[in-house]
């Protein structure tokens, strides 16, 4: 990282995610950043912020007051998705560098935000942290070298027990699945230079016919590129996250949690290796790398890889996923 002047940061929200990921990651690079302000709705959380950051912190109950009345360069927004767009729009109006957790609620406001941010003169970084994993960088290097040939299909496989945290309400549960898809659909889109044309969600549940806990999302792109997210959220005591790439010259299999990869080409030659994410894990693999990318983007004055333009593709696909779940039909992407 550059030794330029410290970047003053305001944390909007200090929930469990911010405490697990943001606070320790920023503490590791305190030569480059300083947390100057925290906005939290509850008195308990505001008291906690005072305890964590001592006297060198401004505490706000309302995020609008933090954005408008503290001397900061950037905000990191970790709020419930229904209010994330409002906080983000205020930060855009204040011309701050923005790190924000997806997905966004409020369709119309989200569309406006992404349109504004696509030509923003400050950094707009969406926290889709998996694309910053070192093993994903290795995949991109192999593709760019020509070893894999033309990428024909990307598959992401998730097995976990996260369905236990879902609501019994069918609509809320399906919204949970849609929101969760953000990070995995992003990986599919990352390896595509094509335009999405159609999306299908095939899902079911062991309990209710209209509730989704396992299934797959299939995305058809132009030029015959296919993306597929396969998920099973009911796998007790199992946590697997894999990404497989099929190319015209071979295939690449990765374990995103372990950072391992195996490449086999059509001549039966193979190579393998391990490029682990930094440790210890802060919240989820890739979070430290994502936060570092945000800070470096501010220092360099160049948008990160998860900017508004790249995320807008995911935003469109998420809308298609929602419609496919609601209608149980294939959805054409305009």
C-alpha positions in Angstrom: 0.0 0.0 0.0 1.0 3.6 -0.6 2.3 5.7 2.3 0.0 8.6 1.4 -1.9 10.5 4.1 -4.4 8.5 6.2 -7.8 7.9 4.9 -10.5 8.9 7.4 -13.4 6.4 7.5 -16.9 6.4 8.9 -18.6 3.1 9.7 -22.3 3.1 9.0 -23.6 0.2 11.1 -21.6 -1.7 13.7 -23.3 -5.1 13.6 -21.7 -8.5 13.8 -20.4 -8.3 10.2 -18.6 -5.0 10.7 -17.2 -6.3 14.0 -16.0 -9.6 12.4 -14.6 -8.1 9.2 -14.3 -4.3 8.9 -12.9 -3.5 12.3 -10.1 -6.1 12.5 -9.2 -5.6 8.8 -8.9 -1.9 9.2 -6.9 -2.3 12.4 -4.3 -4.3 10.4 -3.7 -1.3 8.1 -4.0 1.5 10.6 -0.9 3.2 9.1 -3.1 4.0 6.2 -6.6 4.4 7.6 -8.3 5.8 10.7 -11.8 5.1 11.9 -13.2 8.5 12.8 -16.9 8.0 13.2 -19.6 5.4 13.8 -23.3 5.5 13.2 -25.4 2.9 15.1 -29.2 2.9 15.8 -29.1 1.3 19.3 -27.6 2.8 22.4 -26.0 -0.5 23.2 -24.1 -0.5 19.9 -23.1 3.1 20.3 -21.8 2.3 23.8 -19.9 -0.6 22.3 -18.3 1.7 19.7 -17.1 4.0 22.5 -15.6 1.0 24.2 -13.8 -0.3 21.1 -12.5 3.0 19.7 -12.2 4.9 23.0 -12.2 8.7 22.9 -11.0 9.1 19.4 -14.3 8.6 17.7 -17.5 10.5 16.8 -20.7 8.6 17.6 -23.9 9.2 15.7 -27.4 7.7 16.0 -28.3 8.6 12.5 -26.2 7.8 9.4 -27.2 11.0 7.7 -25.7 13.0 10.4 -22.5 11.1 10.2 -22.2 11.5 6.5 -23.0 15.3 6.6 -21.3 16.3 9.9 -18.0 14.4 10.2 -14.7 15.0 8.5 -14.3 11.7 6.6 -13.0 10.6 3.3 -14.9 7.3 3.0 -17.8 5.3 4.4 -18.2 1.6 4.8 -21.9 0.8 4.8 -23.1 -2.4 6.5 -26.8 -2.0 6.9 -30.0 -4.1 6.3 -30.6 -4.1 2.6 -33.9 -2.2 2.7 -32.1 1.0 4.1 -28.7 0.5 2.3 -29.8 2.4 -0.8 -30.8 5.5 1.2 -27.5 5.7 3.1 -25.6 5.1 -0.1 -27.4 7.9 -2.0 -26.7 10.3 0.8 -23.0 9.3 0.7 -23.0 9.8 -3.1 -24.5 13.3 -2.7 -21.7 14.1 -0.2 -19.1 12.9 -2.7 -17.5 10.3 -0.4 -15.6 7.1 -1.3 -18.1 4.3 -0.7 -17.7 0.7 0.4 -21.1 -1.0 0.4 -22.6 -4.4 1.1 -24.9 -5.9 -1.5 -27.6 -6.7 -2.4 -29.6 -3.5 -2.6 -33.3 -3.1 -1.8 -35.6 -0.4 -3.2 -35.5 -1.1 -6.9 -35.9 2.4 -8.3 -33.4 4.0 -5.9 -30.9 1.3 -6.5 -31.2 1.8 -10.2 -30.6 5.5 -9.7 -27.6 4.9 -7.4 -25.9 2.6 -9.9 -26.4 5.0 -12.7 -24.9 7.9 -10.7 -22.0 5.7 -9.4 -21.1 4.5 -12.9 -19.6 7.9 -13.7 -18.6 8.8 -10.1 -15.4 10.7 -9.5 -14.7 8.9 -6.2 -14.4 5.2 -5.4 -17.6 3.1 -5.4 -16.8 -0.4 -4.2 -19.4 -3.1 -3.9 -18.3 -5.9 -1.4 -18.5 -9.0 -3.6 -15.4 -10.3 -1.8 -15.1 -13.7 -3.5 -13.8 -12.1 -6.7 -10.7 -10.9 -4.7 -9.7 -14.4 -3.7 -6.1 -15.2 -4.8 -7.3 -18.4 -6.4 -9.8 -16.4 -8.5 -6.8 -14.2 -9.6 -5.0 -17.5 -10.6 -8.0 -18.5 -12.7 -8.0 -15.2 -14.5 -4.3 -15.5 -15.1 -4.8 -19.0 -16.7 -7.6 -17.7 -18.9 -5.6 -14.6 -20.0 -2.6 -16.8 -20.8 -4.8 -18.7 -23.3 -4.3 -22.1 -21.5 -8.0 -22.7 -20.9 -9.1 -21.4 -24.3 -12.5 -19.9 -24.7 -14.5 -20.1 -21.5 -17.7 -22.1 -22.3 -19.2 -22.6 -18.8 -18.7 -21.5 -15.2 -20.2 -23.5 -12.4 -20.3 -22.5 -8.7 -21.3 -25.1 -6.2 -22.3 -24.2 -2.6 -23.2 -26.8 0.1 -23.9 -25.5 3.6 -26.4 -25.5 6.4 -27.5 -21.9 6.1 -31.1 -22.7 5.5 -31.5 -23.1 9.3 -31.2 -19.3 9.5 -34.0 -18.8 7.0 -37.5 -17.8 7.8 -40.5 -20.1 7.8 -42.2 -17.5 5.6 -41.9 -18.7 2.0 -41.5 -15.2 0.5 -38.8 -14.2 3.0 -37.0 -17.5 2.4 -36.9 -17.1 -1.3 -35.7 -13.5 -0.9 -32.9 -15.0 1.3 -31.9 -17.3 -1.6 -32.0 -14.4 -4.1 -29.9 -12.2 -1.8 -27.4 -15.1 -1.2 -27.0 -15.6 -4.9 -25.3 -12.2 -5.3 -21.8 -13.4 -4.5 -22.0 -16.6 -6.6 -23.6 -15.0 -9.6 -20.9 -12.4 -9.5 -18.3 -15.1 -10.1 -20.2 -16.4 -13.0 -20.4 -12.9 -14.6 -16.7 -12.2 -13.8 -15.6 -14.9 -16.2 -17.9 -13.7 -19.0 -17.4 -11.2 -21.7 -20.9 -11.8 -22.9 -24.4 -10.4 -22.5 -26.9 -12.4 -20.3 -29.9 -13.4 -22.3 -32.0 -15.7 -20.1 -32.2 -16.9 -16.5 -33.9 -19.8 -14.9 -34.2 -20.8 -11.2 -34.9 -24.4 -10.5 -35.4 -25.0 -6.8 -37.4 -26.9 -4.1 -37.4 -27.7 -0.4 -37.7 -30.8 1.7 -40.5 -29.0 3.6 -42.6 -26.8 1.4 -43.1 -27.0 -2.4 -42.9 -23.3 -2.9 -39.8 -22.8 -0.6 -36.3 -23.1 -2.0 -33.5 -24.6 -0.1 -31.7 -26.5 -2.9 -31.6 -26.2 -6.6 -29.7 -24.2 -9.3 -29.7 -20.9 -11.1 -28.9 -21.3 -14.8 -27.9 -18.2 -16.9 -27.6 -18.3 -20.7 -25.3 -15.7 -22.2 -24.6 -14.6 -25.8 -22.0 -16.7 -27.7 -23.2 -19.9 -26.0 -21.6 -19.1 -22.6 -23.4 -20.8 -19.7 -23.3 -19.9 -16.0 -24.7 -22.2 -13.3 -25.0 -21.8 -9.5 -25.8 -25.1 -7.8 -26.8 -24.8 -4.1 -27.9 -27.0 -1.3 -28.5 -25.0 1.9 -29.6 -28.0 3.9 -26.3 -29.9 4.2 -25.8 -30.4 7.9 -22.2 -30.0 9.1 -21.0 -29.6 5.6 -19.5 -26.4 4.1 -18.2 -26.6 0.5 -17.7 -23.8 -2.0 -16.2 -24.7 -5.4 -15.9 -23.1 -8.8 -15.3 -25.1 -12.0 -14.5 -23.6 -15.4 -14.9 -25.4 -18.7 -12.9 -24.1 -21.6 -12.3 -25.1 -25.2 -8.8 -26.3 -24.3 -9.4 -27.8 -20.9 -11.0 -27.5 -17.5 -10.2 -25.9 -14.2 -11.5 -27.0 -10.8 -11.1 -24.9 -7.6 -11.9 -25.1 -4.0 -12.5 -21.5 -3.0 -12.3 -22.1 0.8 -9.0 -23.9 0.6 -7.5 -22.0 -2.3 -6.7 -25.1 -4.3 -6.9 -25.5 -8.1 -6.4 -28.3 -10.6 -6.0 -27.6 -14.3 -6.4 -30.3 -17.0 -6.0 -29.6 -20.7 -7.3 -31.6 -23.6 -3.8 -33.2 -24.1 -4.1 -34.9 -20.7 -1.5 -32.6 -19.1 -2.4 -31.3 -15.7 -1.1 -28.8 -13.1 -2.3 -28.0 -9.6 -1.5 -25.7 -6.7 -2.7 -23.8 -3.7 -3.1 -20.0 -3.4 -4.9 -19.5 -0.1 -6.7 -16.4 1.0 -5.1 -14.4 3.8 -5.7 -15.7 7.3 -7.1 -15.7 9.8 -10.5 -15.4 8.0 -12.3 -12.2 8.9 -16.0 -12.9 8.4 -15.6 -14.8 5.2 -12.8 -15.7 2.8 -11.8 -12.7 0.6 -13.0 -10.0 3.1 -9.5 -8.8 3.9 -8.6 -8.7 0.2 -11.8 -6.8 -0.6 -11.2 -4.1 2.0 -7.5 -3.8 1.0 -8.7 -3.3 -2.7 -11.0 -0.5 -1.6 -8.3 1.3 0.3 -5.8 0.9 -2.6 -8.4 2.1 -5.1 -8.8 5.3 -3.0 -5.0 5.8 -2.8 -4.6 5.2 -6.6 -7.7 7.1 -7.6 -8.9 4.2 -9.8 -12.1 2.2 -9.5 -11.8 -1.3 -8.0 -12.8 -4.5 -9.8 -16.2 -4.5 -8.1 -17.3 -1.0 -9.2 -20.8 0.2 -10.1 -20.5 -0.8 -13.7 -19.6 -4.4 -12.9 -22.1 -4.7 -10.1 -24.9 -3.3 -12.4 -24.7 -6.6 -14.3 -25.3 -8.5 -11.1 -28.2 -6.2 -10.1 -29.9 -7.0 -13.4 -29.4 -10.7 -12.9 -30.8 -10.6 -9.4 -34.0 -9.0 -10.7 -34.2 -11.9 -13.2 -33.7 -14.4 -10.4 -36.5 -12.8 -8.3 -38.9 -12.9 -11.3 -38.0 -16.5 -12.1 -38.7 -17.5 -8.5 -42.0 -15.6 -8.4 -43.3 -17.0 -11.7 -41.5 -20.3 -11.8 -40.7 -19.5 -15.4 -37.6 -18.7 -17.5 -36.9 -15.0 -17.6 -35.6 -13.1 -20.6 -32.9 -10.5 -19.7 -33.4 -7.3 -21.7 
